[in-house]
């Protein structure tokens, strides 16, 4: 096994196509195919499945890809530290439900990295996609919540994908409302208080099971329901229509402005918010630092 072969594997996985990967690597397609076959033969594994539609990672290939990325990241650090070699682009990918503290931590990580070149991805996405991103190494880490309602389903899904869950903090249920909402004068709210107002939720796509909902109490009866895909739209509708969304209550005025406020919701429930990682490989140095920042923001 060589570092060059590992780079080949990562590039082919990113391109999803041997031809385009070979062009990017400035080698011939037969040479690239041969190098991958040699590596598969050396470790007696199948990394890619090839078909007329392109190339796809196998399950053992996904695991191997995770290790390959780790080795290449560490090699870059060694070259930078001891050979004075200019580092390439720092890369980091996170998938998360819609939490402002996750974005705050992301911003802080970029500032701390001090990298001249970087490619960081912040994916605020649907719950199942978070799990799928981390399981298939499209993201190094995912952020989501569990509670007594969805815990069994989420834990099984994580186990099936060989992922671990580590809690960051337990939040009491809150609602986000606009500062001019008639309910803003109340110290805390009940579900009965919320009944006349539109409820905002994040759409979960084809995995629209209540267990994958981003909001707790998603099965509670509601006459006015609005589903959105992004946080900006949700906050605009919360303000414009006096709507609400059930949440953790953690919000950054610096990032989200002063027009959204959080009110405690009087219900017997909780949100255990934490991060998911691949169980089979150690986290990268950027992932470890990101976790430390998350902890400092949520303790």
Helices and strands as residue ranges (DSSP letters): H 3-15, H 18-25, H 29-43, E 48-51, E 54-57, H 59-82, E 90-96, H 100-113, E 118-124, H 127-135, E 141-146, H 151-160, E 163-171, E 174-178, G 182-185, E 188-189, H 191-194, E 199-202, G 210-212, E 225-228, H 231-240, E 245-247, H 253-256, E 260-265, E 271-278, H 285-298
